[in-house]
Amino acid sequence: MMKRTLMTASLGAAFMLASVPLAMAETTAIVGGVVFDGTGAPAARKTIVIRDGRIAEVGKDIAVPSDAHVIDVHGMAVTPGLFDLHTHWTVAGDPTDYPSIAAAYLRSGVTTVSDFNEAPEAYAPLRAWLAKLDAPHVNFAARISTPGGHGADWADQNTTRWISSPDSAKAAIDAVVAYHPDLIKIFSDGWRYNRMPDNTSMNEATLAAAVAEAHVKGLKVMTHTLTVERGLIAARAKVDSLAHGLQDRVLTDGEVGLIRESGMGEIPTLSVFDPDKWVHSSDHKVVANSVLFDNALRNVRKLFRAGVIIGVGTDAGMPATPHGLSTLHELELLVRAGLTPAQALTAATHSSAVLIGQDKDRGVIAPGLRADITVFDGRPWETISDIHHVAMTMVDGKPLYGLEAPPADGRPGWPAPLPAAKLVDDFERTDGRSSLDTLRTDTMDRGPDRTVEVSGVMPREAGKGHVLFMTATMAQQKTPYAGVSVPLSTGAILPVDVSAYHGISVEVRGSSCDARMTANGTVGASWSASLPLSAHWQTIRVPFTSLASVDNPHHRAWTGRDITDLEIGLSCAPGTTAWLQADTLKFY
């Protein structure tokens, strides 16, 4: 079949049968499309009627309601919206910020993603922001690892809980449930791809306890698992799905049978391991990756043929794994692993909905389900490369990309910055929260050998209330670091405008090593200045004009209108013990 371009499709849309503007209509009809509904039924030309964001009717002889806004898709392919069950919406990814990442998924026909990057404190502000954006549905995963494990080697315990026993596992699940996560992500496998020393791994009793408690709370559990032995542990622990492909060796038939009988699924994330994306790199690891990747492909093939549910995830946000495009590439890699194009498309829709526990709400085109729909110019269930020809993406019955979508320049993006309060924190609260009711976080260095840090509040001498304290044993790194961050907005997500002030003031004392005050901004920007500490209390003022840009990937100049948190920290000699106390952190 010869493909029409999006321009042709858009011109055709000008001759639609609509009589009611879409913005005013509660009823929409998609007509003229060949529907692959995700149920296993053959694709056929059908009409889809949508009311109030959900599918009301689907069939060949459906009468179009007189009040419907009609979208004629001219014989193009109509499928359920795609899923990506493993993403990281991180500033280190491509693209880098929430509005751009959301748009990248819509351009690729993706209507539901799972984000494994956020601290629970960020869920509420992000959900509120996403509700105002043109965006796919986003499921937030609460992160759990072991001390020194993968995922715990960069985050504080507010972001990734550390567990090592059944009791700590239950406590961690109970703690994160208060934030209403959509699922649990457990980093149970510390294998480092045969390229570096392994991180710690989770023992079976701890993993099983965490899974059991999550299931009591009605939450699905996905695990970071890459090795066969750890995959078998996950199966015995009743994990719902593996969040990576098994790749250290090829599964035996008996091992495949054990995984199949457990009911555990797999989300291979082949895109993040694909060695072809490094063909222009001189990295010596490419050869080793090719061997491991071949193992992953073979294991996907064996598991799928045995009846194990395969879903779609990418680990997008990691190096050379862009958001949106990687989801489409994942389907091509599943075909390379041995699935047919139709099976790969089902993996990205109905099967992924089953694995995340949302199959009663979306994932197929059927009455009563969300109208999350993707239109392709082509036949992706026959030719998998046709997935790159996305003509329209619809979320909850609203076209958000392609045909009928609103103009890109009129869409919401970053919210207006919040005005900054003068007082940031007087450290009088003993529940770990600031005067702004934000959750303070520890910000020690990264890596398997991390600085050991303890922070909190304690009484100040002479009955002067409370102060922040921090003590740390510095890691054996070149520039070890320990710090405490005070978010200016909940979860340090939304930008805050501090430009009405001249600088930052803090009462402070501590170890006489390299101490710094840092103002962190959106999309990874930071500005920092030194703090000349001594063992005696002093009030130090840090003018904004003294802040120098550090770790600023986009080389943004200081404006003061996009700040998310303030951070006080120390970098002292490796192996030494350092401390600081602080009080009355404010703007002046």
C-alpha positions as CSV (number, residue, x, y, z in Angstrom):
1,M,0.0,0.0,0.0
2,M,1.3,3.5,-0.9
3,K,1.5,5.7,2.2
4,R,0.0,9.1,2.4
5,T,2.1,11.8,4.0
6,L,0.8,13.6,7.1
7,M,0.4,16.7,4.9
8,T,-2.0,14.8,2.6
9,A,-3.9,13.4,5.6
10,S,-4.2,16.9,7.0
11,L,-5.5,18.3,3.8
12,G,-8.0,15.5,3.7
13,A,-9.1,16.4,7.2
14,A,-10.3,19.8,5.8
15,F,-13.1,18.0,4.1
16,M,-14.4,16.2,7.2
17,L,-18.1,15.8,7.9
18,A,-17.9,17.6,11.2
19,S,-20.6,20.1,12.0
20,V,-19.7,20.6,15.7
21,P,-16.3,22.1,16.7
22,L,-14.3,19.5,18.6
23,A,-13.6,21.8,21.6
24,M,-17.4,21.9,22.2
25,A,-18.3,18.3,21.3
26,E,-18.8,15.6,23.9
27,T,-19.2,13.0,21.1
28,T,-16.6,12.2,18.5
29,A,-16.7,9.6,15.7
30,I,-13.5,8.2,14.0
31,V,-14.6,6.9,10.6
32,G,-12.9,5.4,7.6
33,G,-10.1,3.7,9.6
34,V,-8.9,0.1,9.6
35,V,-9.0,-0.9,13.3
36,F,-6.5,-3.2,15.0
37,D,-8.3,-3.3,18.3
38,G,-5.7,-5.2,20.3
39,T,-8.1,-8.0,21.3
40,G,-6.7,-10.5,18.7
41,A,-9.4,-9.9,16.2
42,P,-8.4,-9.3,12.6
43,A,-8.0,-5.7,11.6
44,A,-11.2,-4.4,9.8
45,R,-12.7,-1.1,8.7
46,K,-14.8,0.1,11.6
47,T,-16.3,3.3,13.1
48,I,-15.4,4.3,16.7
49,V,-17.8,6.5,18.6
50,I,-16.4,8.3,21.7
51,R,-18.4,10.0,24.4
52,D,-16.9,11.9,27.3
53,G,-13.4,10.5,26.7
54,R,-14.4,6.8,26.5
55,I,-15.3,4.5,23.7
56,A,-19.0,4.1,23.4
57,E,-19.3,1.9,20.3
58,V,-17.1,0.1,17.8
59,G,-18.3,-1.7,14.7
60,K,-18.7,-1.9,10.9
61,D,-22.3,-0.6,10.8
62,I,-22.3,2.0,13.5
63,A,-24.5,5.0,12.9
64,V,-22.6,8.2,13.5
65,P,-24.5,10.3,16.0
66,S,-25.9,13.6,14.6
67,D,-24.1,15.7,17.3
68,A,-20.7,14.0,16.8
69,H,-17.5,15.6,15.6
70,V,-16.3,13.4,12.8
71,I,-12.7,12.6,12.2
72,D,-12.2,10.8,8.8
73,V,-8.9,9.0,8.8
74,H,-9.0,7.9,5.2
75,G,-8.2,4.2,5.4
76,M,-5.3,4.6,7.8
77,A,-4.6,2.2,10.7
78,V,-6.3,2.8,14.0
79,T,-4.8,1.1,17.1
80,P,-5.0,1.4,20.9
81,G,-2.5,4.0,22.2
82,L,1.0,2.6,22.8
83,F,2.5,2.0,26.2
84,D,6.1,2.5,27.5
85,L,6.3,0.8,30.9
86,H,9.9,1.8,31.7
87,T,11.0,5.4,31.3
88,H,13.0,8.0,33.3
89,W,11.9,11.6,32.9
90,T,15.3,12.9,33.8
91,V,17.1,16.2,32.9
92,A,19.9,14.0,31.6
93,G,17.7,12.4,28.9
94,D,16.6,13.5,25.5
95,P,14.5,15.7,25.5
96,T,15.1,17.1,29.0
97,D,12.0,18.7,30.5
98,Y,8.5,17.6,31.2
99,P,6.6,19.5,28.5
100,S,9.1,18.4,25.8
101,I,9.2,14.8,27.0
102,A,5.4,14.6,27.0
103,A,5.3,16.0,23.5
104,A,7.9,13.4,22.3
105,Y,5.7,10.6,23.5
106,L,2.6,12.0,21.8
107,R,4.5,12.4,18.6
108,S,5.3,8.7,18.8
109,G,1.7,7.6,19.5
110,V,2.4,6.7,23.1
111,T,-0.5,7.4,25.5
112,T,0.6,5.7,28.7
113,V,4.1,5.6,30.3
114,S,5.6,4.6,33.6
115,D,8.2,7.0,35.1
116,F,10.8,5.4,37.3
117,N,12.7,8.6,38.1
118,E,10.7,10.6,40.7
119,A,10.8,10.8,44.4
120,P,7.4,10.2,46.0
121,E,7.3,13.8,47.3
122,A,7.1,14.9,43.6
123,Y,4.1,12.9,42.6
124,A,1.4,15.4,43.7
125,P,2.9,18.5,42.0
126,L,3.7,16.5,38.9
127,R,0.2,15.0,38.6
128,A,-1.2,18.5,39.0
129,W,1.1,19.8,36.3
130,L,0.5,16.9,33.9
131,A,-3.2,17.5,34.2
132,K,-2.7,20.9,32.6
133,L,-0.3,19.7,29.9
134,D,-0.9,17.9,26.6
135,A,0.6,14.6,27.8
136,P,0.2,10.9,28.0
137,H,-1.0,9.2,31.2
138,V,2.0,8.9,33.5
139,N,2.3,6.1,36.1
140,F,4.7,6.9,39.0
141,A,6.8,4.1,40.5
142,A,8.0,4.2,44.1
143,R,11.7,3.1,44.1
144,I,13.1,0.5,46.5
145,S,16.7,-0.9,46.5
146,T,19.3,-2.3,48.8
147,P,22.0,-0.3,50.6
148,G,24.7,0.1,47.9
149,G,22.4,-1.3,45.3
150,H,21.5,-0.1,41.8
151,G,19.2,2.9,42.2
152,A,20.5,3.6,45.7
153,D,23.9,4.7,44.3
154,W,22.7,8.2,43.5
155,A,19.4,8.9,45.4
156,D,18.6,9.8,48.9
157,Q,16.2,7.6,50.9
158,N,13.3,9.9,50.1
159,T,13.7,9.0,46.5
160,T,14.9,5.3,46.8
161,R,14.1,3.4,50.0
162,W,16.9,1.0,51.1
163,I,15.9,-2.4,52.5
164,S,17.7,-5.5,53.5
165,S,15.3,-7.6,55.5
166,P,11.6,-8.6,55.4
167,D,10.8,-6.2,58.2
168,S,12.5,-3.2,56.4
169,A,10.7,-4.3,53.2
170,K,7.3,-4.1,54.8
171,A,8.1,-0.7,56.4
172,A,9.3,0.7,53.1
173,I,6.2,-0.3,51.2
174,D,4.0,1.1,54.0
175,A,6.0,4.4,53.9
176,V,5.7,5.0,50.1
177,V,2.0,3.9,49.9
178,A,1.1,7.2,51.7
179,Y,2.1,9.0,48.5
180,H,-0.2,6.9,46.3
181,P,2.3,5.5,43.8
182,D,0.9,3.7,40.7
183,L,3.4,0.8,41.1
184,I,6.5,-0.3,42.9
185,K,10.0,-0.6,41.2
186,I,12.5,-2.8,43.1
187,F,16.1,-2.8,42.1
188,S,16.8,-6.4,43.1
189,D,19.8,-7.2,40.8
190,G,23.1,-5.5,41.3
191,W,24.8,-7.1,38.2
192,R,26.7,-4.5,36.3
193,Y,26.7,-6.1,32.8
194,N,30.2,-7.8,33.2
195,R,31.7,-4.3,32.8
196,M,32.3,-3.1,36.4
197,P,32.1,-4.4,39.9
198,D,28.6,-5.5,40.9
199,N,26.3,-3.5,43.2
200,T,24.6,-5.3,46.0
201,S,21.5,-7.5,45.3
202,M,18.4,-8.2,47.2
203,N,17.9,-11.6,49.0
204,E,14.9,-13.6,48.2
205,A,13.2,-13.3,51.6
206,T,13.4,-9.5,51.5
207,L,12.1,-9.3,47.9
208,A,9.3,-11.7,48.6
209,A,8.2,-9.7,51.7
210,A,8.2,-6.4,49.7
211,V,6.2,-8.0,46.9
212,A,3.7,-9.5,49.3
213,E,3.2,-6.2,51.1
214,A,2.8,-4.3,47.8
215,H,0.2,-6.8,46.6
216,V,-1.7,-6.4,49.8
217,K,-1.8,-2.7,49.0
218,G,-3.0,-3.4,45.4
219,L,0.2,-2.4,43.7
220,K,2.1,-4.2,40.9
221,V,5.8,-4.8,41.3
222,M,8.4,-4.6,38.6
223,T,12.0,-5.4,39.3
224,H,15.3,-4.2,37.8
225,T,16.6,-7.7,36.9
226,L,19.1,-8.7,34.2
227,T,20.5,-12.1,35.2
228,V,18.9,-15.5,34.9
229,E,19.4,-16.4,38.6
230,R,18.0,-13.2,39.8
231,G,15.1,-13.6,37.4
232,L,14.3,-17.0,38.9
233,I,14.4,-15.4,42.4
234,A,11.9,-12.8,41.2
235,A,9.6,-15.4,39.8
236,R,9.6,-17.3,43.0
237,A,9.0,-14.0,44.9
238,K,5.8,-13.5,42.8
239,V,7.1,-10.3,41.1
240,D,4.6,-9.2,38.4
241,S,7.2,-8.4,35.7
242,L,10.9,-8.0,35.1
243,A,11.9,-4.5,34.1
244,H,14.7,-5.6,31.9
245,G,15.7,-8.5,29.7
246,L,17.7,-11.5,31.1
247,Q,21.0,-11.4,29.3
248,D,23.9,-12.9,31.2
249,R,23.2,-16.3,29.5
250,V,20.4,-18.1,27.6
251,L,17.6,-19.6,29.7
252,T,17.1,-23.4,29.8
253,D,13.8,-24.9,29.0
254,G,13.2,-25.7,32.6
255,E,13.9,-22.1,33.7
256,V,11.5,-20.9,31.0
257,G,8.9,-23.2,32.4
258,L,9.4,-21.9,36.0
259,I,8.9,-18.3,34.8
260,R,5.9,-19.2,32.8
261,E,4.2,-21.0,35.7
262,S,4.9,-18.1,38.1
263,G,2.8,-15.8,35.9
264,M,5.6,-13.2,35.8
265,G,5.9,-11.1,32.7
266,E,8.9,-9.4,31.1
267,I,9.5,-5.9,29.8
268,P,12.8,-6.4,27.9
269,T,13.9,-2.8,27.4
270,L,15.9,-3.9,24.3
271,S,16.2,-0.3,23.2
272,V,18.6,0.7,26.0
273,F,20.9,-2.3,25.3
274,D,20.8,-2.2,21.5
275,P,24.5,-2.1,20.5
276,D,23.7,-0.7,17.1
277,K,23.2,2.7,18.6
278,W,26.9,2.8,19.5
279,V,28.2,1.8,16.1
280,H,30.0,5.2,15.8
281,S,31.6,4.8,19.3
282,S,35.1,3.7,20.1
283,D,33.8,2.3,23.4
284,H,35.4,-1.1,24.0
285,K,32.3,-2.4,25.7
286,V,30.4,-2.6,22.4
287,V,31.6,-6.2,21.6
288,A,30.5,-7.4,25.1
289,N,27.2,-5.7,24.7
290,S,26.6,-7.5,21.4
291,V,26.9,-10.9,23.1
292,L,24.7,-9.9,26.0
293,F,22.1,-8.4,23.6
294,D,22.0,-11.6,21.6
295,N,21.3,-13.4,24.8
296,A,18.5,-11.0,25.6
297,L,16.9,-11.4,22.1
298,R,17.0,-15.2,22.4
299,N,15.5,-15.1,25.9
300,V,12.7,-12.9,24.8
301,R,12.0,-15.3,21.9
302,K,12.0,-18.3,24.3
303,L,9.8,-16.7,26.9
304,F,7.3,-15.4,24.4
305,R,6.9,-18.7,22.6
306,A,6.4,-20.4,26.0
307,G,3.4,-18.0,26.8
308,V,5.1,-15.5,29.0
309,I,3.5,-12.0,28.6
310,I,5.9,-9.6,27.0
311,G,5.4,-5.9,27.4
312,V,7.0,-2.8,26.0
313,G,9.4,-0.6,27.9
314,T,12.6,1.2,26.9
315,D,14.5,2.7,29.8
316,A,14.2,6.0,27.9
317,G,16.1,8.9,29.4
318,M,19.2,6.8,29.6
319,P,22.1,7.5,27.2
320,A,21.2,7.3,23.5
321,T,17.7,6.2,24.4
322,P,15.5,9.1,23.5
323,H,11.9,9.5,24.7
324,G,9.2,8.5,22.2
325,L,11.4,7.3,19.4
326,S,12.8,4.5,21.6
327,T,9.3,3.2,22.1
328,L,8.8,2.7,18.4
329,H,12.3,1.2,18.1
330,E,11.4,-1.3,20.8
331,L,8.6,-2.7,18.7
332,E,11.1,-3.2,15.8
333,L,13.5,-5.0,18.2
334,L,10.7,-7.3,19.4
335,V,10.2,-8.3,15.8
336,R,13.9,-8.9,15.5
337,A,13.6,-11.1,18.6
338,G,11.0,-13.3,16.9
339,L,7.5,-11.7,17.4
340,T,5.4,-10.9,14.4
341,P,4.5,-7.2,13.8
342,A,1.0,-7.9,15.1
343,Q,2.4,-9.6,18.2
344,A,4.8,-6.7,18.8
345,L,1.9,-4.2,18.5
346,T,-0.2,-6.3,20.9
347,A,2.8,-6.2,23.3
348,A,2.8,-2.4,23.2
349,T,-1.0,-2.2,23.8
350,H,-3.0,-4.9,25.5
351,S,-0.2,-7.0,26.9
352,S,1.4,-3.9,28.5
353,A,-1.9,-2.9,30.0
354,V,-2.2,-6.3,31.5
355,L,1.3,-6.1,33.1
356,I,0.6,-2.7,34.6
357,G,-2.9,-3.8,35.8
358,Q,-4.8,-1.3,33.6
359,D,-6.4,-3.6,31.1
360,K,-9.8,-2.9,32.4
361,D,-9.3,0.7,31.6
362,R,-7.3,0.9,28.4
363,G,-5.1,-1.1,26.0
364,V,-7.7,-2.3,23.6
365,I,-10.4,-0.5,21.5
366,A,-13.6,-1.7,23.1
367,P,-16.7,-0.1,24.6
368,G,-16.3,1.3,28.1
369,L,-12.5,1.8,27.8
370,R,-10.5,5.1,27.6
371,A,-10.3,6.5,24.1
372,D,-6.6,6.3,24.0
373,I,-6.0,5.8,20.3
374,T,-3.2,6.1,17.8
375,V,-3.6,6.5,14.0
376,F,-0.8,5.4,11.7
377,D,-0.4,6.0,8.0
378,G,0.3,2.4,7.0
379,R,-0.3,-1.1,8.4
380,P,2.0,-1.6,11.4
381,W,0.6,-5.0,12.2
382,E,1.9,-6.1,8.8
383,T,5.0,-3.9,8.3
384,I,6.5,-2.9,11.7
385,S,8.4,0.1,10.3
386,D,5.0,1.8,9.7
387,I,4.9,2.6,13.4
388,H,7.1,5.6,12.5
389,H,4.2,7.2,10.5
390,V,2.0,8.5,13.3
391,A,-0.8,10.5,12.0
392,M,-2.8,11.2,15.2
393,T,-2.5,10.5,18.9
394,M,-5.6,10.7,21.0
395,V,-5.7,10.7,24.8
396,D,-9.1,10.4,26.6
397,G,-10.8,11.2,23.3
398,K,-8.8,14.4,22.7
399,P,-6.4,14.6,19.7
400,L,-3.2,15.8,21.1
401,Y,-0.9,15.2,18.2
402,G,-1.4,15.2,14.4
403,L,-4.9,15.4,12.9
404,E,-7.2,17.8,14.8
405,A,-4.6,18.5,17.5
406,P,-4.3,22.1,18.7
407,P,-1.4,24.2,17.4
408,A,1.9,23.5,19.1
409,D,2.5,27.2,19.9
410,G,-0.7,27.5,21.8
411,R,-0.2,24.5,24.1
412,P,0.6,24.8,27.8
413,G,4.2,24.4,28.9
414,W,6.1,25.5,32.0
415,P,3.9,27.1,34.6
416,A,4.5,30.6,35.8
417,P,7.0,30.6,38.7
418,L,5.7,30.8,42.2
419,P,6.7,33.8,44.3
420,A,9.4,33.1,46.9
421,A,8.7,33.5,50.6
422,K,11.4,35.3,52.5
423,L,11.9,32.6,55.1
424,V,13.0,29.3,53.6
425,D,13.6,27.3,56.8
426,D,14.1,28.1,60.5
427,F,14.5,24.4,61.2
428,E,12.0,24.4,64.0
429,R,9.9,21.5,62.6
430,T,11.1,18.1,63.8
431,D,9.3,16.0,61.2
432,G,11.9,16.6,58.5
433,R,9.9,19.3,56.7
434,S,10.9,23.0,56.2
435,S,9.1,26.2,57.1
436,L,7.7,26.0,53.6
437,D,6.3,22.5,54.4
438,T,8.7,20.9,51.9
439,L,10.7,17.8,52.6
440,R,14.4,18.3,53.2
441,T,16.6,15.8,51.4
442,D,20.2,14.6,51.9
443,T,22.4,15.2,48.8
444,M,25.6,13.2,49.3
445,D,27.8,12.1,46.4
446,R,27.1,9.3,44.0
447,G,28.5,5.9,43.4
448,P,28.8,2.5,45.2
449,D,31.2,4.1,47.7
450,R,29.1,7.0,49.0
451,T,29.6,9.4,51.8
452,V,27.7,8.3,54.9
453,E,25.5,11.2,56.0
454,V,23.1,11.8,58.9
455,S,21.1,15.0,59.1
456,G,18.2,16.3,61.2
457,V,17.3,19.0,63.7
458,M,18.5,19.4,67.2
459,P,18.1,22.0,70.0
460,R,20.3,25.1,69.7
461,E,22.2,26.3,72.8
462,A,20.7,28.7,75.2
463,G,17.2,27.8,74.4
464,K,17.3,29.4,70.9
465,G,15.0,26.9,69.3
466,H,16.3,24.3,66.8
467,V,19.0,24.1,64.2
468,L,19.8,21.8,61.3
469,F,22.7,19.5,61.9
470,M,24.6,17.3,59.5
471,T,27.5,15.0,60.1
472,A,29.2,12.9,57.5
473,T,32.1,10.4,57.0
474,M,33.5,11.3,53.6
475,A,33.8,8.6,50.9
476,Q,37.0,7.6,49.4
477,Q,36.4,9.7,46.3
478,K,38.4,12.5,44.6
479,T,35.8,15.1,45.7
480,P,33.5,13.5,48.3
481,Y,30.4,15.6,49.3
482,A,27.6,15.7,51.8
483,G,24.8,18.3,51.8
484,V,21.2,19.1,52.6
485,S,18.6,20.5,50.2
486,V,15.6,22.5,51.2
487,P,13.1,22.6,48.3
488,L,11.3,25.9,47.6
489,S,8.3,24.1,46.2
490,T,6.9,20.6,47.0
491,G,9.3,18.0,45.6
492,A,11.5,20.8,44.1
493,I,9.4,20.5,40.9
494,L,7.8,23.8,40.1
495,P,10.0,26.9,39.6
496,V,10.1,29.7,42.2
497,D,10.9,33.3,41.5
498,V,13.4,34.7,43.9
499,S,14.4,37.8,41.8
500,A,12.7,40.2,44.2
501,Y,15.5,39.5,46.6
502,H,19.2,40.3,46.5
503,G,20.7,37.1,48.0
504,I,20.6,34.2,50.5
505,S,21.3,34.6,54.2
506,V,22.1,31.7,56.7
507,E,23.4,31.4,60.2
508,V,25.9,28.6,60.0
509,R,29.0,27.0,61.5
510,G,30.9,23.8,60.8
511,S,34.0,22.1,59.5
512,S,36.5,24.4,57.9
513,C,36.7,22.7,54.5
514,D,35.1,23.5,51.2
515,A,31.5,24.5,52.1
516,R,29.1,25.9,49.5
517,M,25.7,27.4,49.2
518,T,24.0,26.3,46.0
519,A,20.8,27.4,44.3
520,N,19.4,24.7,42.0
521,G,17.2,25.5,39.1
522,T,15.0,23.7,36.7
523,V,16.3,21.3,34.1
524,G,19.6,20.6,36.0
525,A,20.9,24.1,36.3
526,S,22.9,25.1,39.5
527,W,24.6,28.2,40.8
528,S,27.0,28.1,43.7
529,A,29.2,30.2,46.0
530,S,31.6,29.3,48.8
531,L,30.7,29.6,52.5
532,P,33.7,30.4,54.8
533,L,32.8,28.3,57.8
534,S,34.4,28.2,61.2
535,A,33.5,26.5,64.5
536,H,31.7,29.6,65.6
537,W,28.2,30.8,64.6
538,Q,28.2,33.6,62.0
539,T,25.6,35.0,59.7
540,I,26.7,34.7,56.1
541,R,25.1,36.6,53.2
542,V,25.5,35.2,49.7
543,P,24.6,37.8,47.1
544,F,23.1,36.4,44.0
545,T,25.8,38.2,42.0
546,S,28.4,35.9,43.7
547,L,26.7,32.7,42.5
548,A,28.7,31.0,39.7
549,S,27.2,28.5,37.3
550,V,28.0,24.8,38.0
551,D,26.8,21.6,36.4
552,N,24.6,23.7,34.0
553,P,24.0,21.5,30.9
554,H,22.2,24.3,29.1
555,H,24.5,27.1,30.1
556,R,21.6,29.2,31.4
557,A,22.3,32.6,32.9
558,W,21.0,33.4,36.4
559,T,17.6,35.1,36.3
560,G,16.3,34.0,39.7
561,R,13.0,33.1,38.2
562,D,13.5,29.3,37.9
563,I,14.9,28.2,41.2
564,T,13.7,24.9,42.8
565,D,15.8,24.5,46.0
566,L,18.7,25.7,48.2
567,E,21.5,23.4,49.2
568,I,24.2,23.7,51.9
569,G,27.0,21.2,51.6
570,L,30.6,20.3,52.4
571,S,33.4,18.7,50.4
572,C,36.2,17.5,52.7
573,A,39.1,15.2,52.5
574,P,38.3,11.5,51.8
575,G,37.8,9.5,54.9
576,T,37.4,12.4,57.2
577,T,34.4,13.3,59.4
578,A,32.8,16.6,58.8
579,W,29.9,18.5,60.3
580,L,27.8,21.6,60.0
581,Q,24.9,23.4,61.8
582,A,22.6,25.9,60.2
583,D,19.7,28.2,61.2
584,T,17.4,30.8,59.7
585,L,17.9,30.1,56.0
586,K,16.2,33.0,54.1
587,F,16.4,35.5,51.3
588,Y,17.3,39.1,51.9
